[in-house]
Amino acid sequence: MSDETNVPATTTATGALSTSSSETVAKPAVKKTTKPKAPPASKAEPAAKMVLRITAKPKTGFRRCGVHHPAEPIDYPADAFDATQILILKDDPSLVVEELS
């Protein structure tokens, strides 16, 4: 018979496991994974941005797609509206929508 008793292992400040008997057991190495790097951005010139020129036919203006459109032409960047909104604006008989580049 042995005088040893089961003693639970504890973790030291360095992350190693130790027991009350003077032996230390190292933790298994944890492999760190890294995310793959994004491909480099293209050096090509950006395409010319489309501009929408919107003019309301009523003299008091007209509200459509959450925006008040006055009777004077206003230029909007194309990304100011999503594809569905652009179709709605173009189909509206109270608005004149021109695509400029």
Backbone hydrogen bonds, N-H to C=O, Kabsch-Sander energy under -0.5 kcal/mol:
donor,donor_aa,acceptor,acceptor_aa,energy
10,T,18,S,-3.1
12,T,16,A,-3.0
15,G,12,T,-1.7
17,L,25,V,-3.1
18,S,10,T,-3.0
19,T,21,S,-0.6
19,T,23,E,-1.5
23,E,21,S,-0.9
25,V,17,L,-3.4
26,A,24,T,-0.5
31,K,29,A,-0.6
32,K,30,V,-0.5
51,V,100,L,-3.4
52,L,76,Y,-3.2
53,R,51,V,-0.6
53,R,98,E,-2.8
54,I,52,L,-0.7
54,I,74,I,-2.8
55,T,96,V,-2.3
56,A,70,P,-2.3
57,K,94,S,-3.0
61,G,58,P,-1.6
62,F,69,H,-2.5
64,R,62,F,-0.5
64,R,67,V,-2.4
67,V,64,R,-1.3
69,H,62,F,-3.5
69,H,67,V,-0.6
74,I,54,I,-2.0
76,Y,52,L,-3.1
78,A,50,M,-2.1
80,A,77,P,-2.3
81,F,78,A,-1.3
86,I,82,D,-2.3
87,L,83,A,-1.9
88,I,84,T,-2.1
89,L,85,Q,-2.7
90,K,86,I,-2.5
91,D,87,L,-2.0
92,D,88,I,-0.8
92,D,89,L,-0.6
95,L,92,D,-1.5
96,V,55,T,-3.1
97,V,95,L,-0.6
98,E,53,R,-2.5
98,E,96,V,-0.5
100,L,51,V,-3.5
100,L,98,E,-0.6
